[in-house]
Structures are given as C-alpha cells and as structure tokens.
Amino acid sequence: MSDRADLTVRPIEAGDETEWCRLWTGYLDFYETSVSEEVYQTPLSRLLSSDPQDHQGCPSVCWLTQEFDAGARQLYDRVGTLTPFIGYDRRLS
C-alpha cells in the first residue's frame, strides 16, 4: 500500500463506475479469481443503492481477506477487530 497525499475518500457516486470497475478488477486479479458479470455488477449496485433500509439498522459490518494481504490487514486492524472465524466454501455443481 502506497502513501498518497492526493488521495481523497468520499462516498461513491454513479459517475464513478469506470474507476469502480478498475478497482474491482484489480481486487479480483490480486486474489487470482474471477466472477460472472452479474456478480461483478452486484457490489456496485449495492454501493449506489438509495434504499434507506441499506443505511439503517445495520449493527455491524464484516469482511474477509486472505492471510497474506498485509496491506488490507493493516487497515482492518485499525478499524475493526480480528475474529477467530475460519472461512469455508462449498462449490455447488
């Protein structure tokens, strides 16, 4: 993770789709994975949602990263609490 003095963090806007796609593709490439186009668009549509229910009554947020992703873990250690959970996937045929 590099330090960037010119970095601005702000809420996502509909006009950010090109940059969102660049970031999301980089994320998927980093983890050497891919997803269908439907799954690819889902996070962006959720982030852009104006449904008030998305902004109320959410007691917590959780996220996953891989053990080797030191940059992400450094950030998450500052804003969250490491849990003892171990993740599993089951592929459906």
C-alpha positions in Angstrom: 0.0 0.0 0.0 1.5 3.3 -1.0 1.1 6.7 0.8 -0.7 9.2 -1.4 -1.1 12.7 -0.2 -3.5 13.5 -3.1 -5.9 10.6 -2.2 -9.5 11.7 -1.5 -12.0 9.4 0.2 -15.7 10.3 -0.4 -19.0 8.5 -0.9 -19.3 6.6 -4.2 -21.3 8.3 -7.0 -22.9 6.9 -10.2 -20.2 8.6 -12.3 -17.5 6.5 -10.5 -18.4 3.3 -12.4 -15.3 3.3 -14.6 -13.0 3.7 -11.6 -15.0 1.2 -9.6 -14.6 -1.3 -12.3 -10.8 -0.7 -12.4 -10.6 -1.1 -8.6 -12.8 -4.2 -8.6 -10.9 -5.8 -11.5 -7.6 -5.1 -9.6 -9.1 -6.7 -6.5 -10.1 -9.9 -8.4 -6.7 -10.0 -10.2 -4.9 -9.7 -6.8 -6.8 -12.7 -5.5 -6.4 -14.6 -8.8 -10.1 -15.1 -9.2 -13.0 -14.0 -11.4 -16.8 -13.8 -11.2 -19.7 -13.7 -13.6 -20.9 -10.4 -15.0 -23.9 -10.5 -12.7 -21.8 -10.9 -9.6 -19.3 -8.3 -11.0 -22.1 -5.7 -11.0 -23.7 -6.6 -7.7 -21.3 -4.7 -5.3 -21.5 -1.6 -7.4 -25.3 -1.6 -7.5 -25.4 -2.1 -3.7 -23.0 0.7 -3.1 -25.0 3.0 -5.3 -28.4 1.9 -3.7 -30.5 4.7 -2.4 -32.7 2.4 -0.4 -33.0 3.9 3.1 -33.1 0.4 4.6 -29.5 0.0 3.5 -28.5 2.8 5.8 -30.5 2.0 8.9 -30.3 -0.7 11.5 -27.0 -2.2 10.4 -25.3 -3.1 13.7 -22.0 -4.2 12.1 -20.0 -4.8 9.0 -17.7 -7.7 8.4 -15.3 -8.5 5.7 -12.8 -11.2 4.6 -9.2 -11.0 3.3 -6.5 -13.6 2.8 -3.9 -14.1 5.4 -1.1 -12.9 3.0 -2.8 -9.5 2.3 -0.7 -7.5 4.7 -1.9 -4.1 3.4 -5.6 -4.9 3.9 -5.0 -6.5 7.3 -3.1 -3.4 8.5 -6.1 -1.3 7.6 -8.6 -3.7 9.1 -6.6 -3.9 12.3 -7.1 -0.2 12.7 -10.8 -0.1 12.0 -12.1 -3.5 13.2 -11.5 -6.4 15.5 -9.9 -9.6 14.3 -12.3 -12.6 14.9 -11.4 -16.2 15.4 -13.6 -17.3 12.5 -12.2 -19.5 9.7 -14.0 -19.4 6.3 -15.1 -22.4 4.2 -16.6 -22.6 0.7 -18.6 -25.4 -0.8 -18.8 -25.4 -4.6 -22.2 -26.3 -5.9 -22.3 -28.4 -9.0 
